[in-house]
Amino acid sequence: MDDKTTLPERPLTASDAGSRPDPVERLDEATAALSALQDNLSGEEPLDQVLQRLAETARAAVADADAVTVSVSPEDPRTAAATDRSLVEIDERQYDADRGPCLEAARTLKIVRAVVGENDDRWPEFEASASKHGVHAYLSVPVVFPASDDDDRDDDEHVASLNIYSYTAAAFDPFDESLMRLFTTAASAAVSNALRWQRSREHVGHLETALVSRAVIDQAKGVLMAVHSCGADEAFAMLVRRSQHENRKLRDVAQALLDSLTGR
């Protein structure tokens, strides 16, 4: 099965083809960029920081790439990294319209290549914003976290999309698509590690919050048990009733009780 979406096909002229770097040279540049990315990555870097490195690396790896942005979370999309912040507006117009090549790549997990000026009917918001910024060619490449036997997932997971912008209309031929497919496959390990680390940090944070909340509630229960000479269940029921009456979280009610005793 074809694993890319090409919209639209733009045949290169002889002059276009002759102006592009030799394929071997382009492959060497991509390999060097990937090596630099892997050498500079830490095992404990926030995901957005890793994606910024990835954007900078992709810009160096692809001929005619003038800027790269990185989109994440196709359900609630945002631009997590960019080599040129002025072009983030092009991403945002697509998010607002809920359509465009970057969302197409994220939702289909296929590469999308587009020439600006040839998709007015399909993506008018993208076309207008890209034209405004002088962008003529566009390549969106999904970074995919493959499902494995160690995961509960049955399907591949979209991690990010590399949105590659060029001011050159002849940019991004099928070789670039193949090159970026290899690039993102190799880079996905680094991105996946960052994603796991971030999720682990979030999980630890949730556990820490839960433990703090439990400690605060237990202290408040102890105060109520001493004041009202009641058992733990009755003290907890008092906190629950107050929480419901005031429409506040149970932890906040417990903390307010403790604060009232200390004069905070």
VENJOMO-V125748 format. One line per field, one symbol per residue. psi: psi as a letter, one per 20 degrees, with the letter a starting at -180 (. if undefined). A space follows every 50 residues. Layout:
BEGIN
psi=???
END
This chain:
BEGIN
psi=ppkqpoorpopprhhghhiqqphgghggggggggghghhiqqimpqghgg hgggghghhhhppjohqproqrmhhmqroiqqiohhihhgghhgghikqr hhhgghhikqpppqppijkhhgmhggggggghjjphqpppoqppoqqrhi riqhqqppgrpoopqqjphjqnrhhhggghggghghhhggggghgggghg ghggggggggggggggghghghghhggjlrrgghghhgggghgghilqqg hhgghhghhhhik.
END
